[in-house]
Amino acid sequence: MKKKHISLIALLIVIKSLAFANTNSLIADTLVHGKVLSDTDGKPVNAHGPGVMYHQGVYYLFGEIKNGKTWLVPGQNWEDYRVPAGGISCYSSVDLKHWKYRGVALKPTVNDPGSDLDTGRVIERPKVIYNERTKKFVMWMHIDKNDYNYSRGGVAISDSPVGPYRYLGSVKPNDQMLRDMTLYKDDDGKAYLVYSSEDNNTMHVCLLSDDYLKPTKTYSRIFENQKRESPAIFKNEGKYYLITSGCTGWSPNAASYAVADKVTGPWTQQGNPCKGLNAEVTFFSQGAFVLPVIDKPGRFIFMGDVWNKTDLERSTYLWLPLHVNNGKIEIYNP
Ligand code: DGJ
């Protein structure tokens, strides 16, 4: 009886470690270390400031298309490097390893300076979620002009995850600035925009309408005067985690993460989630998204951009496994 008991425990340990090894190899195969990430046609993935939506067994990756020559906007007191905005790309994958190019999900407009989507504008950090009630895919993104003072959230919808998305317009939520942003859909179906506001001094978390197309009046101010940007949010074991960067333009800086019991806060800063060599510059990247690996509770991928500020089209990516240990985030660059 005792012997039987021991072998059962041994069997359970073997099964558990096999499952862990599988998860590890999935994530390890998926990592991108500041190298060019190629799609299934061998072409470089052009999806910066990305977001990923998981829908019916498929991961959809959306990102900024950066196409053409980078130039420095004159008359700014910061390194305002710009590249033509090529719209939003879409890639899909079932294994997080092979990414198939699905085309331009949201097309830019050309020689149309009055349009939010003109190639001369800023179209950044697109994120997509699905609305079960309206059966529409909803994309939000940061829309701006060269000096980044337009600071609005643009919204587009589609019947299909890959697009084409129809642009509905842009808004300043509650008359407040919106720059770096992310979108979060909670388990109860409520969705929130999280964005740098008040001239990047303070972040806001704003509840969206039930169709996800409009900001509501319900919003909170978080990280007051902490000057944070590039928000990436996820939930683990009932707690919310929000990773942000400092505000140093295209140059890397130290990330910080905060924890909360509710999306709207209060949020408590916990310090830098990155560990080891070059942790103080997020391993030369800036966060954009945290991807929960489906069916692997507690396993996440931190997705960052490695900006090449003088040649933005050549910017690459850094995807790393993210672990939460006893409520604390740890990101290592192996
Ligand atoms: C940092 C932001 O996180 C990027 O998305 C971009 O807006 C640059 N600043 C512009 O300098």
Residues whose N, C-alpha, C, O or C-beta is under 5 A from the ligand:
A	BS01	DGJ	E79 E124 D180 E229 S230 G249 W250
